[in-house]
Amino acid sequence: MHLRRFILGAMTVLPMLSLAQAQAIGGAVAPDAAKTFIQSAGQQLVAVVNGNAGTSDKAQQLQTLINGLVAVDTVGDYVLGRYRNIATPDQHSQFLALFHQLLSYNITYQIKAYQGITFTVNGASVQGNDAVVDTTITRPGQPPADVGWAVDEIGGAPKIVDVIVAGTSLRVTTRNDYASVIINNGGQISALLSAMQNQINRIKSNQ
């Protein structure tokens, strides 16, 4: 699985993603509104990551930011894909809890790597059901990276639902990775849950 790839993509600008055409999840956001939202989100990120607080305090602040800026449950259901329809209510609840937990642990683990980040918000446009905001991200000692943020209106507010790095949708990549785990284990949702729990255990052991 490459949930880490999804998290690292999101961490480039947010510490911290329109289900596709067949499964709409929210309303459209005007490009200008999406641009303003990402500008504000990036400013909040920079203030936390480059601040003087300790690692544990930063981790808590970043987790709070993510819950407010990213449609975590929506992204989780997207990456679970068609298997959402066969998961039991208990399995679905377990999945979302593990998805949130993995996100939080990866944020904590990556904080130091993103010290000194800056970003520039470029343009915004409508792509499919999303408003996508183009940004340029810089970190000390690293070349600039172009990152796109897909924004939808979820629950009456703009939320990030995807990160596009080098033309690749990270929510789609993660969904494919999750599907591979389930398919390779006889279509069992329990196999994905076990794999996610194992990943959490590995992260804990390395902290």
N, C-alpha and C positions, 0 to 999 in steps of 0.2 A: 504494500500500500504506500501511497505517497501523499498522505494527508499533510506531511511536513512540507511538501512542495506547495500545497495550497496556502499553508500558514506563512511560509517564507515569502511568498508572493505578496500576501496581504501586509506583512510586516514591513515591506519596503517603504510604504508611506503611512499606513495605519498600523498601529501596533497590533495591530490586531492579529458572502461573501456576503414576471416573466419566467417562472419556469419556462422552458422553451415554448415554441408556438402551441404545442399540444396541451400545455398545462399552465395557463396564466395564473400568476400569484399576486399581482398587484396592479396598480394603475401607472400610467405613464407620468414621468417627471419631465418638465420642460428643461431643455439643455442649460439655459441660464441658471435655473434653480439648482440643477445638479452640480453645476460648476461652483456655485456659491457654497453648497453643502460640502463638497470635497475640499474647497479652500479652507473652510472652518475646521473640518475634521483634521486636515493636515497640520493646521496651526496648533490644535490641541495635542496632537501626537508629538510634535517637536517640543512643545512646552514640557511634556512629561518625560520623554526619552532623554532630552538634553538637560533636564533639571538636576537639582542637587539632592533629591530624596534618595533614600537607600533602595536597594534592589527590591525588597519585599514590598515597600510602599509603592514603588513604581509599578510593580506587577499588579497590585490591587487597583491602582488608578487606570492602568491600561485595560484590565478586565472590565471595569465599569464603562470605559469608553467603548469597548467593543459591543457590549450589550446595548448601548445606545445608538451606535452607528451602523452596525452590521446586522442583517437579518439572519442571525445564526440558525434559528430553527428552520427558516425557509431554505437556507443553503443546505442544512442537514437533510431535509426531505428531498431536495433536488438530487443530492449525491446518492441518496438511497435509491432513487429512481423507481423503476417498476416494482422493486422489491418492497416498496412501501405498502403495496396492495396485499402482500402475502404475510407481512410481519404481523404478529399478534399485537394487541394494544400494549402488553407488557414489554415485548421486544422493541416496539417503537419507542416507548418511554426510555428504555435502557439505552437505545441507540442515541437518542438526543442528549441524554445525560453524559454519555461517553464522548460524544462529539464536542460538547461544551467543555468537558474536562481536558480533552486533548488540546483544544484551542488554548485554554488557560495555561497548561503546562508548557506548551511551545512558546507562548508569549514570554513567560518567565525565563525560559531557557535562552531566549534570543535577545534579551534586552541589551546586554553589553555590546553585542555585535552591531547595534544600530545607533550607538552614540555618535553625535555629530551629524545626523542626517539633515538634509535640506530638501526642499521640493519646489517645483515651479508648476503651477496649473496653466495648461495651455488652452486648447479649445474643447468644446463639447458638442456632441452630435447625437441624433437618434439613430440607433442601430437595432433593428428588429423591435422588440418590446421594451428595450432599455434606453436610457440616456447614458452615453459613455463619455466620461471625462478623461482627456488625455493629460498626463503629467510627466514631468522629467524629475527623476530622483537622483540625488547624489549622496555619496557617503565618502568619508575621508579615505583616500587611497584606492578608490574604486571608480571605474568609468561611469558616466551618467547612464541611467537606465530609463527607457520609456515604458510607462505602465499605464494601462487604462483601467478605469473604475466604472463598472456598470451599476447604475442607480435606478431603483424602482420606488414607487410609493407603496409602503407596507404599513397597514394600520393607520393610514392618514399621515404618515411622515416619510421623508426620503430615507432609504436604507441602502447600504451597499449589498449587492447580491452576487457580484462576480469580480474577479481580478483578471486582467488580460496582460500577459507578459510575452513579448516576442510573438504576438499574434495568437497565443494559445490561451484558451479559456481554462482557468484553473478549476472551476467547478466541474467542467466536463471531464477534465483529466482525472479528478478525484472520483467522480462517479464511475468512470471506466475502471479505475483501480479497485473500487469497492465491489463492483460487479464481478471482476475477475476472482476476487477472494470467495465470493458466494458461489460462483459457477464451479470453481475448482474444488469446492467442498460439497458437491451434490445439491446445490441450491439451498443450503441451510443458512438462514439468517444468523443462527447461533454461532456459526463459524466466524462471521464478520465481527460479532460482538466480542468473541474470544480474542480475535486478532487485535481489536482496538484496546481491550483491557491489557493484553500483553504489551502493547506499545506504551501504554500509560505506566505499566510496571517497569519497563526499561528506562523510561525517562526519570522516574522516581529514583531508581537505583544509581543513576548518573548525576543526580543533583548533589 
